[in-house]
Amino acid sequence: MSDPTPGWEWEERGRPPTLFRRFGFERYGATRDFLDALAALSEETGMHPQNINFGTTYVNVTLEPTDGKAIDDTVRAFAARIDALVAGSN
Amino acid sequence: MSDPTPGWEWEERGRPPTLFRRFGFERYGATRDFLDALAALSEETGMHPQNINFGTTYVNVTLEPTDGKAIDDTVRAFAARIDALVAGSN
């Protein structure tokens, strides 16, 4: 099947399964802008990444299914909105 | 010798050596407040944790020495100021 979330690594066999993506930035200011936008998106949607791991120039985002069982369209839509945050900041 | 940075795990043999501490919070709002305060502290001091790893109710902070060789008083002072952010939010 085609990849429904291009750019994200789909760990289908994980328990729970996850979507993972690494975002790189040229400097801390851009990293910080992305983190702030992601926090605002979480507050708007009520959805939170299971984990965010960052340093000065990168942010690793891990998403888990809302029901703990499978990556569904809700999670994929959240992933796409996270991608859009980066597109918007460039 | 006495522990100069109580509450932090000192990985002395790591390359580079690191200081690590996990901060737990009751809810996302408190987690977010701590992250915002930590970002403001980084901008004020020009010092950044090597890595920050967080979910909705925890933040793991890893500090590295500024010279890449040893945990010095500058890093310990930064760790103490991070601790103070939590004390201030409670």
Backbone of each chain as nested JSON, in Angstrom:
{
  "chains": [
    {"id": "A", "residues": [
      {"number": 1, "name": "MET", "atoms": {"N": [0.842, -1.186, 0.0], "CA": [0.0, 0.0, 0.0], "C": [0.885, 1.247, 0.0]}},
      {"number": 2, "name": "SER", "atoms": {"N": [0.368, 2.349, -0.438], "CA": [1.136, 3.596, -0.435], "C": [1.267, 4.109, 0.982]}},
      {"number": 3, "name": "ASP", "atoms": {"N": [2.301, 4.89, 1.23], "CA": [2.555, 5.423, 2.564], "C": [1.602, 6.579, 2.842]}},
      {"number": 4, "name": "PRO", "atoms": {"N": [0.737, 6.438, 3.831], "CA": [-0.243, 7.5, 4.091], "C": [0.351, 8.703, 4.818]}},
      {"number": 5, "name": "THR", "atoms": {"N": [1.543, 8.549, 5.364], "CA": [2.179, 9.663, 6.07], "C": [3.624, 9.804, 5.612]}},
      {"number": 6, "name": "PRO", "atoms": {"N": [3.822, 10.315, 4.399], "CA": [5.181, 10.43, 3.865], "C": [6.064, 11.274, 4.773]}},
      {"number": 7, "name": "GLY", "atoms": {"N": [7.299, 10.841, 4.954], "CA": [8.231, 11.58, 5.794], "C": [8.276, 11.069, 7.222]}},
      {"number": 8, "name": "TRP", "atoms": {"N": [7.296, 10.283, 7.611], "CA": [7.244, 9.737, 8.965], "C": [7.589, 8.254, 8.923]}},
      {"number": 9, "name": "GLU", "atoms": {"N": [8.323, 7.812, 9.928], "CA": [8.62, 6.385, 10.047], "C": [7.486, 5.709, 10.82]}},
      {"number": 10, "name": "TRP", "atoms": {"N": [6.919, 4.694, 10.201], "CA": [5.789, 4.005, 10.8], "C": [6.291, 2.717, 11.44]}},
      {"number": 11, "name": "GLU", "atoms": {"N": [6.285, 2.687, 12.757], "CA": [6.738, 1.493, 13.472], "C": [5.507, 0.662, 13.786]}},
      {"number": 12, "name": "GLU", "atoms": {"N": [5.095, -0.116, 12.784], "CA": [3.802, -0.797, 12.856], "C": [3.782, -1.917, 13.892]}},
      {"number": 13, "name": "ARG", "atoms": {"N": [4.958, -2.516, 14.096], "CA": [4.979, -3.675, 14.997], "C": [5.215, -3.283, 16.448]}},
      {"number": 14, "name": "GLY", "atoms": {"N": [5.463, -1.978, 16.692], "CA": [5.663, -1.539, 18.07], "C": [4.388, -1.723, 18.883]}},
      {"number": 15, "name": "ARG", "atoms": {"N": [4.572, -1.751, 20.202], "CA": [3.403, -1.864, 21.085], "C": [3.446, -0.716, 22.057]}},
      {"number": 16, "name": "PRO", "atoms": {"N": [2.657, 0.33, 21.87], "CA": [1.79, 0.568, 20.72], "C": [2.604, 0.969, 19.494]}},
      {"number": 17, "name": "PRO", "atoms": {"N": [1.981, 0.851, 18.312], "CA": [2.641, 1.319, 17.089], "C": [2.849, 2.834, 17.175]}},
      {"number": 18, "name": "THR", "atoms": {"N": [3.846, 3.332, 16.459], "CA": [4.135, 4.767, 16.52], "C": [4.438, 5.334, 15.14]}},
      {"number": 19, "name": "LEU", "atoms": {"N": [4.27, 6.636, 15.044], "CA": [4.795, 7.407, 13.916], "C": [5.909, 8.277, 14.46]}},
      {"number": 20, "name": "PHE", "atoms": {"N": [7.025, 8.323, 13.737], "CA": [8.188, 9.07, 14.201], "C": [8.732, 9.931, 13.075]}},
      {"number": 21, "name": "ARG", "atoms": {"N": [9.097, 11.174, 13.408], "CA": [9.776, 12.008, 12.41], "C": [10.778, 12.927, 13.088]}},
      {"number": 22, "name": "ARG", "atoms": {"N": [11.917, 13.112, 12.436], "CA": [12.944, 14.034, 12.917], "C": [12.909, 15.297, 12.077]}},
      {"number": 23, "name": "PHE", "atoms": {"N": [12.814, 16.438, 12.736], "CA": [12.826, 17.734, 12.06], "C": [14.145, 18.436, 12.394]}},
      {"number": 24, "name": "GLY", "atoms": {"N": [14.848, 18.889, 11.382], "CA": [16.109, 19.595, 11.595], "C": [15.962, 21.072, 11.307]}},
      {"number": 25, "name": "PHE", "atoms": {"N": [16.71, 21.895, 12.042], "CA": [16.648, 23.35, 11.878], "C": [18.052, 23.926, 11.852]}},
      {"number": 26, "name": "GLU", "atoms": {"N": [18.183, 25.07, 11.27], "CA": [19.523, 25.657, 11.143], "C": [20.009, 26.315, 12.425]}},
      {"number": 27, "name": "ARG", "atoms": {"N": [19.049, 26.778, 13.236], "CA": [19.466, 27.459, 14.472], "C": [18.382, 27.309, 15.525]}},
      {"number": 28, "name": "TYR", "atoms": {"N": [18.766, 27.635, 16.774], "CA": [17.849, 27.432, 17.895], "C": [16.558, 28.226, 17.742]}},
      {"number": 29, "name": "GLY", "atoms": {"N": [16.645, 29.44, 17.206], "CA": [15.44, 30.258, 17.056], "C": [14.352, 29.562, 16.25]}},
      {"number": 30, "name": "ALA", "atoms": {"N": [14.745, 28.898, 15.176], "CA": [13.786, 28.175, 14.343], "C": [13.262, 26.938, 15.076]}},
      {"number": 31, "name": "THR", "atoms": {"N": [14.149, 26.291, 15.827], "CA": [13.727, 25.135, 16.631], "C": [12.678, 25.572, 17.643]}},
      {"number": 32, "name": "ARG", "atoms": {"N": [12.957, 26.687, 18.281], "CA": [12.054, 27.209, 19.302], "C": [10.702, 27.601, 18.695]}},
      {"number": 33, "name": "ASP", "atoms": {"N": [10.725, 28.238, 17.52], "CA": [9.472, 28.603, 16.86], "C": [8.628, 27.361, 16.574]}},
      {"number": 34, "name": "PHE", "atoms": {"N": [9.289, 26.303, 16.117], "CA": [8.565, 25.06, 15.825], "C": [7.96, 24.475, 17.109]}},
      {"number": 35, "name": "LEU", "atoms": {"N": [8.732, 24.456, 18.182], "CA": [8.229, 23.917, 19.455], "C": [7.037, 24.726, 19.957]}},
      {"number": 36, "name": "ASP", "atoms": {"N": [7.124, 26.049, 19.827], "CA": [6.005, 26.893, 20.26], "C": [4.76, 26.628, 19.41]}},
      {"number": 37, "name": "ALA", "atoms": {"N": [4.96, 26.494, 18.099], "CA": [3.827, 26.223, 17.212], "C": [3.228, 24.852, 17.506]}},
      {"number": 38, "name": "LEU", "atoms": {"N": [4.085, 23.897, 17.807], "CA": [3.601, 22.549, 18.123], "C": [2.809, 22.552, 19.432]}},
      {"number": 39, "name": "ALA", "atoms": {"N": [3.264, 23.327, 20.398], "CA": [2.53, 23.433, 21.669], "C": [1.161, 24.077, 21.437]}},
      {"number": 40, "name": "ALA", "atoms": {"N": [1.128, 25.098, 20.594], "CA": [-0.146, 25.759, 20.296], "C": [-1.088, 24.804, 19.568]}},
      {"number": 41, "name": "LEU", "atoms": {"N": [-0.524, 24.007, 18.657], "CA": [-1.339, 23.017, 17.941], "C": [-1.906, 21.979, 18.908]}},
      {"number": 42, "name": "SER", "atoms": {"N": [-1.092, 21.572, 19.871], "CA": [-1.566, 20.586, 20.857], "C": [-2.709, 21.161, 21.69]}},
      {"number": 43, "name": "GLU", "atoms": {"N": [-2.575, 22.432, 22.049], "CA": [-3.635, 23.031, 22.855], "C": [-4.906, 23.226, 22.038]}},
      {"number": 44, "name": "GLU", "atoms": {"N": [-4.723, 23.515, 20.738], "CA": [-5.89, 23.695, 19.872], "C": [-6.625, 22.382, 19.65]}},
      {"number": 45, "name": "THR", "atoms": {"N": [-5.853, 21.32, 19.416], "CA": [-6.451, 20.034, 19.036], "C": [-6.721, 19.118, 20.221]}},
      {"number": 46, "name": "GLY", "atoms": {"N": [-6.041, 19.372, 21.344], "CA": [-6.145, 18.451, 22.471], "C": [-5.342, 17.18, 22.26]}},
      {"number": 47, "name": "MET", "atoms": {"N": [-4.568, 17.137, 21.169], "CA": [-3.725, 15.968, 20.892], "C": [-2.267, 16.307, 21.228]}},
      {"number": 48, "name": "HIS", "atoms": {"N": [-1.604, 15.38, 21.866], "CA": [-0.21, 15.59, 22.239], "C": [0.653, 14.46, 21.701]}},
      {"number": 49, "name": "PRO", "atoms": {"N": [1.837, 14.817, 21.164], "CA": [2.774, 13.742, 20.833], "C": [3.067, 12.918, 22.089]}},
      {"number": 50, "name": "GLN", "atoms": {"N": [3.287, 11.633, 21.892], "CA": [3.632, 10.779, 23.033], "C": [4.978, 11.226, 23.599]}},
      {"number": 51, "name": "ASN", "atoms": {"N": [5.876, 11.659, 22.717], "CA": [7.194, 12.124, 23.147], "C": [7.756, 13.142, 22.171]}},
      {"number": 52, "name": "ILE", "atoms": {"N": [8.43, 14.15, 22.723], "CA": [9.186, 15.118, 21.929], "C": [10.589, 15.163, 22.513]}},
      {"number": 53, "name": "ASN", "atoms": {"N": [11.565, 15.027, 21.652], "CA": [12.963, 14.957, 22.073], "C": [13.723, 15.983, 21.252]}},
      {"number": 54, "name": "PHE", "atoms": {"N": [14.297, 16.991, 21.909], "CA": [14.927, 18.041, 21.11], "C": [16.241, 18.539, 21.683]}},
      {"number": 55, "name": "GLY", "atoms": {"N": [17.051, 19.058, 20.788], "CA": [18.266, 19.778, 21.128], "C": [18.203, 21.118, 20.431]}},
      {"number": 56, "name": "THR", "atoms": {"N": [19.315, 21.808, 20.324], "CA": [19.25, 23.161, 19.779], "C": [18.796, 23.218, 18.318]}},
      {"number": 57, "name": "THR", "atoms": {"N": [19.092, 22.176, 17.548], "CA": [18.791, 22.253, 16.109], "C": [17.993, 21.061, 15.565]}},
      {"number": 58, "name": "TYR", "atoms": {"N": [17.327, 20.335, 16.434], "CA": [16.488, 19.227, 15.956], "C": [15.349, 18.973, 16.932]}},
      {"number": 59, "name": "VAL", "atoms": {"N": [14.267, 18.422, 16.395], "CA": [13.137, 17.994, 17.218], "C": [12.683, 16.643, 16.695]}},
      {"number": 60, "name": "ASN", "atoms": {"N": [12.71, 15.633, 17.54], "CA": [12.185, 14.314, 17.194], "C": [10.789, 14.181, 17.784]}},
      {"number": 61, "name": "VAL", "atoms": {"N": [9.82, 13.825, 16.951], "CA": [8.434, 13.736, 17.401], "C": [7.943, 12.299, 17.248]}},
      {"number": 62, "name": "THR", "atoms": {"N": [7.375, 11.76, 18.31], "CA": [6.79, 10.415, 18.266], "C": [5.299, 10.512, 18.57]}},
      {"number": 63, "name": "LEU", "atoms": {"N": [4.493, 9.966, 17.673], "CA": [3.043, 9.955, 17.863], "C": [2.573, 8.53, 18.132]}},
      {"number": 64, "name": "GLU", "atoms": {"N": [1.579, 8.417, 18.985], "CA": [0.962, 7.119, 19.259], "C": [-0.514, 7.204, 18.916]}},
      {"number": 65, "name": "PRO", "atoms": {"N": [-1.131, 6.072, 18.625], "CA": [-2.568, 6.081, 18.341], "C": [-3.354, 6.508, 19.568]}},
      {"number": 66, "name": "THR", "atoms": {"N": [-4.448, 7.193, 19.318], "CA": [-5.261, 7.681, 20.424], "C": [-5.898, 6.536, 21.211]}},
      {"number": 67, "name": "ASP", "atoms": {"N": [-6.175, 5.426, 20.541], "CA": [-6.793, 4.3, 21.245], "C": [-5.759, 3.269, 21.701]}},
      {"number": 68, "name": "GLY", "atoms": {"N": [-4.476, 3.54, 21.436], "CA": [-3.423, 2.632, 21.856], "C": [-3.276, 1.408, 20.983]}},
      {"number": 69, "name": "LYS", "atoms": {"N": [-4.064, 1.304, 19.933], "CA": [-4.058, 0.067, 19.149], "C": [-3.488, 0.205, 17.75]}},
      {"number": 70, "name": "ALA", "atoms": {"N": [-3.936, 1.23, 17.019], "CA": [-3.484, 1.354, 15.628], "C": [-3.362, 2.813, 15.244]}},
      {"number": 71, "name": "ILE", "atoms": {"N": [-2.448, 3.085, 14.315], "CA": [-2.313, 4.432, 13.777], "C": [-3.509, 4.667, 12.847]}},
      {"number": 72, "name": "ASP", "atoms": {"N": [-4.353, 5.592, 13.219], "CA": [-5.564, 5.819, 12.429], "C": [-5.53, 7.196, 11.751]}},
      {"number": 73, "name": "ASP", "atoms": {"N": [-6.602, 7.519, 11.072], "CA": [-6.643, 8.773, 10.322], "C": [-6.492, 9.997, 11.225]}},
      {"number": 74, "name": "THR", "atoms": {"N": [-6.952, 9.884, 12.463], "CA": [-6.819, 11.01, 13.385], "C": [-5.348, 11.321, 13.642]}},
      {"number": 75, "name": "VAL", "atoms": {"N": [-4.561, 10.279, 13.865], "CA": [-3.132, 10.466, 14.122], "C": [-2.44, 10.95, 12.848]}},
      {"number": 76, "name": "ARG", "atoms": {"N": [-2.814, 10.383, 11.705], "CA": [-2.201, 10.812, 10.439], "C": [-2.501, 12.271, 10.154]}},
      {"number": 77, "name": "ALA", "atoms": {"N": [-3.708, 12.695, 10.474], "CA": [-4.063, 14.101, 10.253], "C": [-3.245, 15.009, 11.175]}},
      {"number": 78, "name": "PHE", "atoms": {"N": [-2.997, 14.546, 12.405], "CA": [-2.168, 15.311, 13.344], "C": [-0.738, 15.407, 12.811]}},
      {"number": 79, "name": "ALA", "atoms": {"N": [-0.226, 14.295, 12.283], "CA": [1.123, 14.293, 11.69], "C": [1.205, 15.302, 10.547]}},
      {"number": 80, "name": "ALA", "atoms": {"N": [0.182, 15.329, 9.721], "CA": [0.18, 16.25, 8.581], "C": [0.15, 17.706, 9.046]}},
      {"number": 81, "name": "ARG", "atoms": {"N": [-0.566, 17.951, 10.134], "CA": [-0.617, 19.329, 10.652], "C": [0.73, 19.725, 11.254]}},
      {"number": 82, "name": "ILE", "atoms": {"N": [1.425, 18.77, 11.848], "CA": [2.77, 19.059, 12.369], "C": [3.704, 19.389, 11.206]}},
      {"number": 83, "name": "ASP", "atoms": {"N": [3.618, 18.608, 10.126], "CA": [4.425, 18.916, 8.935], "C": [4.161, 20.339, 8.446]}},
      {"number": 84, "name": "ALA", "atoms": {"N": [2.892, 20.731, 8.485], "CA": [2.509, 22.051, 7.968], "C": [3.117, 23.176, 8.806]}},
      {"number": 85, "name": "LEU", "atoms": {"N": [3.374, 22.903, 10.082], "CA": [4.006, 23.922, 10.931], "C": [5.389, 24.274, 10.402]}},
      {"number": 86, "name": "VAL", "atoms": {"N": [6.111, 23.266, 9.949], "CA": [7.449, 23.493, 9.418], "C": [7.369, 24.21, 8.082]}},
      {"number": 87, "name": "ALA", "atoms": {"N": [6.47, 23.755, 7.248], "CA": [6.306, 24.398, 5.944], "C": [5.995, 25.875, 6.134]}},
      {"number": 88, "name": "GLY", "atoms": {"N": [5.196, 26.173, 7.174], "CA": [4.798, 27.551, 7.408], "C": [5.922, 28.425, 7.939]}},
      {"number": 89, "name": "SER", "atoms": {"N": [6.911, 27.792, 8.589], "CA": [7.984, 28.582, 9.195], "C": [9.142, 28.803, 8.239]}},
      {"number": 90, "name": "ASN", "atoms": {"N": [9.117, 28.131, 7.1], "CA": [10.232, 28.277, 6.152], "C": [9.922, 29.338, 5.091]}}
    ]},
    {"id": "B", "residues": [
      {"number": 1, "name": "MET", "atoms": {"N": [33.554, 12.401, 47.852], "CA": [33.182, 13.818, 47.924], "C": [31.674, 13.949, 47.944]}},
      {"number": 2, "name": "SER", "atoms": {"N": [31.187, 15.073, 48.444], "CA": [29.745, 15.273, 48.467], "C": [29.248, 15.575, 47.049]}},
      {"number": 3, "name": "ASP", "atoms": {"N": [27.975, 15.283, 46.83], "CA": [27.39, 15.495, 45.502], "C": [27.146, 16.989, 45.285]}},
      {"number": 4, "name": "PRO", "atoms": {"N": [27.818, 17.592, 44.32], "CA": [27.663, 19.036, 44.126], "C": [26.355, 19.413, 43.442]}},
      {"number": 5, "name": "THR", "atoms": {"N": [25.666, 18.434, 42.853], "CA": [24.398, 18.72, 42.172], "C": [23.345, 17.707, 42.605]}},
      {"number": 6, "name": "PRO", "atoms": {"N": [22.865, 17.843, 43.845], "CA": [21.895, 16.869, 44.352], "C": [20.662, 16.802, 43.47]}},
      {"number": 7, "name": "GLY", "atoms": {"N": [20.153, 15.613, 43.229], "CA": [18.973, 15.428, 42.403], "C": [19.301, 15.125, 40.957]}},
      {"number": 8, "name": "TRP", "atoms": {"N": [20.533, 15.367, 40.566], "CA": [20.953, 15.091, 39.195], "C": [21.839, 13.851, 39.155]}},
      {"number": 9, "name": "GLU", "atoms": {"N": [21.668, 13.081, 38.115], "CA": [22.531, 11.921, 37.927], "C": [23.766, 12.363, 37.15]}},
      {"number": 10, "name": "TRP", "atoms": {"N": [24.893, 12.086, 37.713], "CA": [26.166, 12.497, 37.124], "C": [26.792, 11.292, 36.424]}},
      {"number": 11, "name": "GLU", "atoms": {"N": [26.791, 11.33, 35.117], "CA": [27.377, 10.24, 34.334], "C": [28.808, 10.636, 34.017]}},
      {"number": 12, "name": "GLU", "atoms": {"N": [29.678, 10.389, 34.985], "CA": [31.037, 10.906, 34.911], "C": [31.858, 10.223, 33.829]}},
      {"number": 13, "name": "ARG", "atoms": {"N": [31.542, 8.96, 33.575], "CA": [32.364, 8.215, 32.617], "C": [31.885, 8.371, 31.18]}},
      {"number": 14, "name": "GLY", "atoms": {"N": [30.745, 9.049, 31.002], "CA": [30.257, 9.253, 29.638], "C": [31.21, 10.119, 28.833]}},
      {"number": 15, "name": "ARG", "atoms": {"N": [31.108, 10.036, 27.535], "CA": [31.949, 10.873, 26.664], "C": [31.033, 11.627, 25.727]}},
      {"number": 16, "name": "PRO", "atoms": {"N": [30.755, 12.893, 25.967], "CA": [31.175, 13.661, 27.137], "C": [30.39, 13.258, 28.386]}},
      {"number": 17, "name": "PRO", "atoms": {"N": [30.89, 13.606, 29.563], "CA": [30.135, 13.362, 30.789], "C": [28.867, 14.206, 30.777]}},
      {"number": 18, "name": "THR", "atoms": {"N": [27.838, 13.765, 31.485], "CA": [26.565, 14.489, 31.478], "C": [25.971, 14.579, 32.876]}},
      {"number": 19, "name": "LEU", "atoms": {"N": [25.111, 15.556, 33.024], "CA": [24.215, 15.623, 34.178], "C": [22.81, 15.384, 33.65]}},
      {"number": 20, "name": "PHE", "atoms": {"N": [22.043, 14.545, 34.346], "CA": [20.698, 14.195, 33.899], "C": [19.719, 14.305, 35.053]}},
      {"number": 21, "name": "ARG", "atoms": {"N": [18.54, 14.879, 34.767], "CA": [17.482, 14.867, 35.781], "C": [16.117, 14.756, 35.129]}},
      {"number": 22, "name": "ARG", "atoms": {"N": [15.25, 13.983, 35.766], "CA": [13.871, 13.845, 35.305], "C": [12.967, 14.674, 36.211]}},
      {"number": 23, "name": "PHE", "atoms": {"N": [12.16, 15.529, 35.604], "CA": [11.191, 16.335, 36.336], "C": [9.786, 15.84, 36.01]}},
      {"number": 24, "name": "GLY", "atoms": {"N": [9.01, 15.548, 37.033], "CA": [7.639, 15.07, 36.814], "C": [6.629, 16.142, 37.18]}},
      {"number": 25, "name": "PHE", "atoms": {"N": [5.495, 16.155, 36.452], "CA": [4.456, 17.16, 36.683], "C": [3.089, 16.481, 36.695]}},
      {"number": 26, "name": "GLU", "atoms": {"N": [2.158, 17.128, 37.347], "CA": [0.844, 16.5, 37.475], "C": [0.0, 16.622, 36.213]}},
      {"number": 27, "name": "ARG", "atoms": {"N": [0.275, 17.676, 35.449], "CA": [-0.547, 17.869, 34.251], "C": [0.261, 18.626, 33.2]}},
      {"number": 28, "name": "TYR", "atoms": {"N": [-0.251, 18.621, 31.961], "CA": [0.471, 19.213, 30.847], "C": [0.739, 20.704, 31.055]}},
      {"number": 29, "name": "GLY", "atoms": {"N": [-0.21, 21.412, 31.662], "CA": [-0.028, 22.852, 31.854], "C": [1.239, 23.172, 32.646]}},
      {"number": 30, "name": "ALA", "atoms": {"N": [1.487, 22.383, 33.683], "CA": [2.683, 22.597, 34.505], "C": [3.941, 22.207, 33.726]}},
      {"number": 31, "name": "THR", "atoms": {"N": [3.829, 21.154, 32.942], "CA": [4.955, 20.738, 32.085], "C": [5.302, 21.863, 31.123]}},
      {"number": 32, "name": "ARG", "atoms": {"N": [4.27, 22.421, 30.529], "CA": [4.453, 23.485, 29.549], "C": [5.066, 24.731, 30.195]}},
      {"number": 33, "name": "ASP", "atoms": {"N": [4.606, 25.072, 31.392], "CA": [5.164, 26.232, 32.095], "C": [6.662, 26.038, 32.348]}},
      {"number": 34, "name": "PHE", "atoms": {"N": [7.03, 24.824, 32.735], "CA": [8.435, 24.543, 32.995], "C": [9.244, 24.657, 31.697]}},
      {"number": 35, "name": "LEU", "atoms": {"N": [8.73, 24.115, 30.615], "CA": [9.442, 24.198, 29.332], "C": [9.618, 25.65, 28.896]}},
      {"number": 36, "name": "ASP", "atoms": {"N": [8.57, 26.445, 29.078], "CA": [8.67, 27.861, 28.707], "C": [9.705, 28.582, 29.56]}},
      {"number": 37, "name": "ALA", "atoms": {"N": [9.711, 28.274, 30.858], "CA": [10.675, 28.915, 31.753], "C": [12.096, 28.472, 31.412]}},
      {"number": 38, "name": "LEU", "atoms": {"N": [12.237, 27.209, 31.041], "CA": [13.558, 26.702, 30.682], "C": [14.06, 27.36, 29.386]}},
      {"number": 39, "name": "ALA", "atoms": {"N": [13.16, 27.564, 28.451], "CA": [13.547, 28.247, 27.204], "C": [13.968, 29.688, 27.498]}},
      {"number": 40, "name": "ALA", "atoms": {"N": [13.232, 30.356, 28.378], "CA": [13.584, 31.735, 28.738], "C": [14.941, 31.771, 29.439]}},
      {"number": 41, "name": "LEU", "atoms": {"N": [15.182, 30.778, 30.295], "CA": [16.475, 30.705, 30.987], "C": [17.61, 30.492, 29.986]}},
      {"number": 42, "name": "SER", "atoms": {"N": [17.365, 29.659, 28.986], "CA": [18.392, 29.416, 27.967], "C": [18.699, 30.691, 27.194]}},
      {"number": 43, "name": "GLU", "atoms": {"N": [17.646, 31.436, 26.876], "CA": [17.876, 32.664, 26.12], "C": [18.59, 33.704, 26.978]}},
      {"number": 44, "name": "GLU", "atoms": {"N": [18.277, 33.708, 28.275], "CA": [18.935, 34.659, 29.178], "C": [20.417, 34.326, 29.351]}},
      {"number": 45, "name": "THR", "atoms": {"N": [20.704, 33.035, 29.525], "CA": [22.072, 32.622, 29.858], "C": [22.913, 32.269, 28.637]}},
      {"number": 46, "name": "GLY", "atoms": {"N": [22.235, 31.993, 27.511], "CA": [22.974, 31.503, 26.349], "C": [23.41, 30.064, 26.498]}},
      {"number": 47, "name": "MET", "atoms": {"N": [22.947, 29.392, 27.561], "CA": [23.265, 27.974, 27.758], "C": [22.048, 27.124, 27.415]}},
      {"number": 48, "name": "HIS", "atoms": {"N": [22.291, 26.039, 26.725], "CA": [21.199, 25.158, 26.344], "C": [21.48, 23.735, 26.813]}},
      {"number": 49, "name": "PRO", "atoms": {"N": [20.452, 23.057, 27.329], "CA": [20.658, 21.632, 27.594], "C": [21.05, 20.917, 26.297]}},
      {"number": 50, "name": "GLN", "atoms": {"N": [21.867, 19.905, 26.428], "CA": [22.255, 19.128, 25.26], "C": [21.016, 18.439, 24.676]}},
      {"number": 51, "name": "ASN", "atoms": {"N": [20.118, 17.998, 25.573], "CA": [18.894, 17.331, 25.121], "C": [17.779, 17.538, 26.142]}},
      {"number": 52, "name": "ILE", "atoms": {"N": [16.572, 17.731, 25.594], "CA": [15.368, 17.771, 26.42], "C": [14.386, 16.782, 25.816]}},
      {"number": 53, "name": "ASN", "atoms": {"N": [13.864, 15.906, 26.665], "CA": [12.981, 14.837, 26.206], "C": [11.72, 14.911, 27.055]}},
      {"number": 54, "name": "PHE", "atoms": {"N": [10.571, 15.181, 26.416], "CA": [9.39, 15.355, 27.255], "C": [8.129, 14.74, 26.677]}},
      {"number": 55, "name": "GLY", "atoms": {"N": [7.23, 14.415, 27.583], "CA": [5.873, 14.004, 27.247], "C": [4.929, 14.907, 28.014]}},
      {"number": 56, "name": "THR", "atoms": {"N": [3.677, 14.529, 28.128], "CA": [2.71, 15.443, 28.736], "C": [3.001, 15.744, 30.205]}},
      {"number": 57, "name": "THR", "atoms": {"N": [3.611, 14.805, 30.925], "CA": [3.783, 15.011, 32.372], "C": [5.213, 14.801, 32.877]}},
      {"number": 58, "name": "TYR", "atoms": {"N": [6.182, 14.871, 31.983], "CA": [7.573, 14.742, 32.427], "C": [8.487, 15.486, 31.469]}},
      {"number": 59, "name": "VAL", "atoms": {"N": [9.629, 15.892, 32.0], "CA": [10.677, 16.508, 31.177], "C": [12.013, 15.93, 31.642]}},
      {"number": 60, "name": "ASN", "atoms": {"N": [12.736, 15.284, 30.757], "CA": [14.069, 14.79, 31.053], "C": [15.086, 15.772, 30.482]}},
      {"number": 61, "name": "VAL", "atoms": {"N": [16.001, 16.225, 31.336], "CA": [16.981, 17.231, 30.913], "C": [18.385, 16.64, 31.007]}},
      {"number": 62, "name": "THR", "atoms": {"N": [19.153, 16.753, 29.935], "CA": [20.544, 16.306, 29.93], "C": [21.449, 17.505, 29.657]}},
      {"number": 63, "name": "LEU", "atoms": {"N": [22.403, 17.701, 30.544], "CA": [23.378, 18.789, 30.395], "C": [24.749, 18.216, 30.067]}},
      {"number": 64, "name": "GLU", "atoms": {"N": [25.469, 18.919, 29.231], "CA": [26.843, 18.543, 28.916], "C": [27.767, 19.693, 29.295]}},
      {"number": 65, "name": "PRO", "atoms": {"N": [29.029, 19.396, 29.541], "CA": [29.978, 20.467, 29.842], "C": [30.146, 21.384, 28.648]}},
      {"number": 66, "name": "THR", "atoms": {"N": [30.373, 22.656, 28.956], "CA": [30.524, 23.63, 27.888], "C": [31.792, 23.39, 27.074]}},
      {"number": 67, "name": "ASP", "atoms": {"N": [32.812, 22.836, 27.707], "CA": [34.053, 22.589, 26.966], "C": [34.134, 21.163, 26.439]}},
      {"number": 68, "name": "GLY", "atoms": {"N": [33.087, 20.358, 26.701], "CA": [33.062, 18.986, 26.203], "C": [33.903, 18.021, 26.997]}},
      {"number": 69, "name": "LYS", "atoms": {"N": [34.523, 18.511, 28.08], "CA": [35.457, 17.654, 28.805], "C": [34.997, 17.252, 30.196]}},
      {"number": 70, "name": "ALA", "atoms": {"N": [34.54, 18.219, 30.979], "CA": [34.19, 17.913, 32.366], "C": [33.017, 18.769, 32.816]}},
      {"number": 71, "name": "ILE", "atoms": {"N": [32.215, 18.207, 33.735], "CA": [31.137, 18.984, 34.337], "C": [31.776, 19.981, 35.296]}},
      {"number": 72, "name": "ASP", "atoms": {"N": [31.621, 21.246, 34.985], "CA": [32.268, 22.267, 35.816], "C": [31.226, 23.113, 36.554]}},
      {"number": 73, "name": "ASP", "atoms": {"N": [31.714, 24.115, 37.26], "CA": [30.811, 24.934, 38.067], "C": [29.776, 25.664, 37.22]}},
      {"number": 74, "name": "THR", "atoms": {"N": [30.137, 25.999, 35.982], "CA": [29.181, 26.682, 35.104], "C": [27.973, 25.797, 34.823]}},
      {"number": 75, "name": "VAL", "atoms": {"N": [28.237, 24.539, 34.548], "CA": [27.142, 23.603, 34.281], "C": [26.345, 23.33, 35.556]}},
      {"number": 76, "name": "ARG", "atoms": {"N": [27.049, 23.197, 36.674], "CA": [26.348, 22.953, 37.936], "C": [25.45, 24.129, 38.302]}},
      {"number": 77, "name": "ALA", "atoms": {"N": [25.926, 25.329, 38.012], "CA": [25.109, 26.518, 38.307], "C": [23.869, 26.547, 37.404]}},
      {"number": 78, "name": "PHE", "atoms": {"N": [24.038, 26.109, 36.153], "CA": [22.891, 26.036, 35.237], "C": [21.888, 25.001, 35.755]}},
      {"number": 79, "name": "ALA", "atoms": {"N": [22.386, 23.856, 36.22], "CA": [21.505, 22.822, 36.783], "C": [20.723, 23.373, 37.977]}},
      {"number": 80, "name": "ALA", "atoms": {"N": [21.399, 24.117, 38.816], "CA": [20.739, 24.679, 40.003], "C": [19.661, 25.68, 39.603]}},
      {"number": 81, "name": "ARG", "atoms": {"N": [19.912, 26.436, 38.537], "CA": [18.902, 27.408, 38.089], "C": [17.707, 26.684, 37.476]}},
      {"number": 82, "name": "ILE", "atoms": {"N": [17.952, 25.555, 36.817], "CA": [16.836, 24.759, 36.289], "C": [15.989, 24.225, 37.444]}},
      {"number": 83, "name": "ASP", "atoms": {"N": [16.65, 23.73, 38.484], "CA": [15.922, 23.272, 39.679], "C": [15.041, 24.382, 40.236]}},
      {"number": 84, "name": "ALA", "atoms": {"N": [15.592, 25.586, 40.247], "CA": [14.864, 26.715, 40.825], "C": [13.609, 27.05, 40.034]}},
      {"number": 85, "name": "LEU", "atoms": {"N": [13.606, 26.743, 38.726], "CA": [12.405, 26.98, 37.915], "C": [11.247, 26.151, 38.429]}},
      {"number": 86, "name": "VAL", "atoms": {"N": [11.55, 24.914, 38.827], "CA": [10.499, 24.031, 39.342], "C": [10.036, 24.508, 40.704]}},
      {"number": 87, "name": "ALA", "atoms": {"N": [10.993, 24.856, 41.538], "CA": [10.631, 25.342, 42.873], "C": [9.726, 26.56, 42.746]}},
      {"number": 88, "name": "GLY", "atoms": {"N": [10.031, 27.393, 41.73], "CA": [9.248, 28.607, 41.557], "C": [7.85, 28.367, 41.046]}},
      {"number": 89, "name": "SER", "atoms": {"N": [7.639, 27.235, 40.374], "CA": [6.323, 26.989, 39.773], "C": [5.405, 26.229, 40.726]}},
      {"number": 90, "name": "ASN", "atoms": {"N": [5.949, 25.78, 41.847], "CA": [5.125, 24.993, 42.772], "C": [4.528, 25.883, 43.872]}}
    ]}
  ]
}
